[in-house]
Amino acid sequence: MRRKMPLHLGLSLLPLLERALVSEPPVRDRILVLTDEALAHGQDHPTHDLLEIVQQKLDQDVLKALARTLHSWDPRPEALLTIDLPKEIFPKDLFGWESEDAGEDAA
């Protein structure tokens, strides 16, 4: 009862705590921090879904880790072609498409 909240507010986090019991120490510690942060949030916002708070925090952590990795990534333009992205998001001159489009307009 560290947070002095009604039991029913934290029940959605019970599966996470069960997972923490059988996890390796680094994973266990991370789960415990996440659940504690969610419970702290729940004190101020008792109508919020605490499991959703944990999921949002995990999403933010993943995005931050991905951003740190991609921030220093300097791919060759050809590497971008392997990603299924619409052609319109790239600058026209990146792959020489500008000259191809000009030829199509002339025809």
C-alpha positions, 0 to 999 in steps of 0.5 A: 500500500505504498501509494495508498490507492484502492486495490481495484485501481492497480489490478490491471498491473497485476500481470506485469508484476507477475511477469516481474517475478519470473524475469531476469533482474534488469527486466524485473527492475524495469517492470517495477519502475514502470508499474511504480510510475504508473501507480504514481500517475494513478494517484493524480489521475485515478480515472486513467487506465494504468496499463495504458500509461505503462504502454505509452511509457514503453512506446516512448522508450522504444521511440527514443532508442530508435531515434538515437540509433537513426539520428547518426544513421547516414544511409545511401539514397539507394538504401531508402528504396528498400523501404516501402515508402511513397515516392512523394516524400523524397526530394525529386532530385534525390534519385534523379527522378526529376529528370525522369519526370521531365521526360514524361511531361515532354511526351 
